[in-house]
Amino acid sequence: MSKLLENIFRSVNIALVNELAILADRMGIDIWEVVDAAATKPYGFMRFEPGPGMGGHCLPVDPFYLTWRAREFHMSTEFIELAGKVNQQMPYYCVERIERALNDATKPVKGSKIGILGVSYKGGVGDTASPRPCGSWSCWPSAARSSPTMTRSCPPCPSSASRAHHWTRSPPPMPSCS
């Protein structure tokens, strides 16, 4: 249960900052400035940053395991499920932001070259080919509908920097959570 608590804590806080990122974007506020300012407060604030979703095996799976298990005890874990819903929508939001940026630059999505950086399942890990999915993997299916040429890479990871992967039309197989 302690591992579940840790992962659910992260999932819920990632969902919170992801939802605030969407709101801040609509309000014309820089979410990174907001997070930086909040991090100056010494009253228990823990820094979480918005992103395209959650990666690894634990974060995308463990909270939903607990919600399933809670049903056996006639309990609904709505807060945990809502966090999962918010985090699962982030790849679509990220693709929407990419499309908007291209439109603002008067460039079509079709034929554009898009780089996805940071494809290891967590920071400081050079494992970009493992079966552990990362949040940015999830952006591919939504973006692919518009036929851009996409490149993935994780520059901080030495094993990835020398071998960027280029996708056109068909993505590589999506890593599984099992």
KOLPAVO-832460 format. One record per residue (C-alpha): x, y, z; residue in one letter. Coordinates in steps of 0.1 Angstrom, whole numbers, padded with zeros to 4 digits, always signed. Layout:
BEGIN
XYZa;...
***
This chain:
BEGIN
+0000+0000+0000m;+0029+0024+0007s;+0041+0021-0030k;+0006+0027-0042l;+0003+0058-0020l;+0036+0072-0034e;+0026+0066-0070n;-0010+0079-0065i;+0004+0110-0047f;+0026+0117-0078r;-0003+0110-0102s;-0027+0133-0084v;-0001+0161-0082n;+0009+0157-0119i;-0028+0159-0128a;-0032+0190-0107l;-0004+0208-0125v;-0014+0195-0159n;-0049+0208-0154e;-0036+0242-0142l;-0013+0243-0173a;-0044+0240-0195i;-0062+0267-0176l;-0031+0290-0175a;-0027+0285-0213d;-0063+0296-0218r;-0058+0326-0195m;-0025+0336-0212g;-0004+0329-0181i;+0030+0312-0183d;+0026+0280-0162i;+0064+0277-0158w;+0065+0311-0141e;+0036+0301-0118v;+0054+0268-0108v;+0087+0287-0103d;+0070+0313-0081a;+0051+0286-0061a;+0084+0268-0055a;+0097+0298-0036t;+0072+0291-0008k;+0087+0270+0020p;+0054+0257+0033y;+0053+0222+0020g;+0051+0229-0017f;+0065+0201-0038m;+0074+0209-0074r;+0055+0190-0101f;+0057+0201-0137e;+0032+0197-0165p;+0039+0173-0193g;+0024+0150-0220p;+0014+0124-0195g;+0030+0098-0172m;+0056+0072-0181g;+0071+0041-0167g;+0051+0011-0155h;+0040+0022-0121c;+0024+0056-0125l;+0001+0048-0154p;-0010+0015-0139v;-0009+0015-0101d;-0036+0041-0094p;-0060+0022-0116f;-0051-0011-0098y;-0061+0005-0065l;-0094+0019-0079t;-0102-0016-0092w;-0093-0032-0058r;-0113-0005-0039a;-0145-0016-0058r;-0142-0050-0041e;-0146-0031-0008f;-0176-0011-0021h;-0157+0021-0024m;-0153+0045-0053s;-0119+0063-0056t;-0132+0093-0076e;-0103+0116-0068f;-0077+0090-0081i;-0098+0083-0112e;-0102+0120-0120l;-0064+0124-0118a;-0060+0095-0143g;-0085+0110-0166k;-0067+0144-0166v;-0033+0128-0172n;-0046+0106-0200q;-0059+0137-0218q;-0025+0155-0218m;-0012+0139-0250p;-0042+0154-0269y;-0036+0188-0253y;+0001+0187-0263c;-0007+0178-0299v;-0033+0207-0299e;-0006+0231-0287r;+0018+0219-0315i;-0009+0223-0341e;-0017+0258-0327r;+0020+0268-0328a;+0023+0256-0364l;-0009+0275-0374n;+0004+0307-0356d;+0036+0304-0377a;+0014+0298-0408t;+0028+0263-0413k;+0006+0233-0421p;+0009+0203-0398v;+0010+0180-0429k;+0046+0179-0441g;+0060+0196-0410s;+0089+0181-0392k;+0082+0177-0355i;+0107+0166-0329g;+0097+0149-0297i;+0124+0153-0271l;+0126+0135-0238g;+0114+0100-0246v;+0129+0080-0217s;+0103+0070-0192y;+0118+0093-0165k;+0145+0119-0161g;+0181+0109-0161g;+0174+0074-0176v;+0188+0066-0210g;+0164+0038-0216d;+0144+0049-0246t;+0137+0015-0260a;+0123-0002-0230s;+0088-0016-0227p;+0081+0012-0202r;+0061+0039-0220p;+0067+0076-0215c;+0041+0103-0218g;+0055+0117-0251s;+0049+0082-0267w;+0012+0089-0263s;+0014+0120-0285c;+0022+0100-0316w;-0012+0085-0325p;-0030+0118-0322s;-0004+0138-0342a;+0000+0111-0368a;-0035+0117-0381r;-0022+0149-0397s;+0007+0132-0414s;+0037+0151-0400p;+0072+0137-0401t;+0082+0131-0365m;+0115+0125-0348t;+0120+0113-0313r;+0151+0118-0292s;+0162+0122-0257c;+0193+0145-0259p;+0203+0142-0222p;+0205+0104-0226c;+0238+0094-0243p;+0223+0061-0257s;+0196+0081-0274s;+0215+0112-0286a;+0234+0092-0312s;+0203+0075-0326r;+0173+0097-0332a;+0144+0077-0345h;+0126+0091-0375h;+0089+0082-0381w;+0069+0089-0412t;+0033+0078-0414r;+0037+0047-0392s;+0050+0048-0356p;+0071+0021-0341p;+0052-0003-0319p;+0039+0014-0288m;+0056+0000-0257p;+0032-0020-0235s;+0027-0017-0198c;+0029-0054-0192s;
***
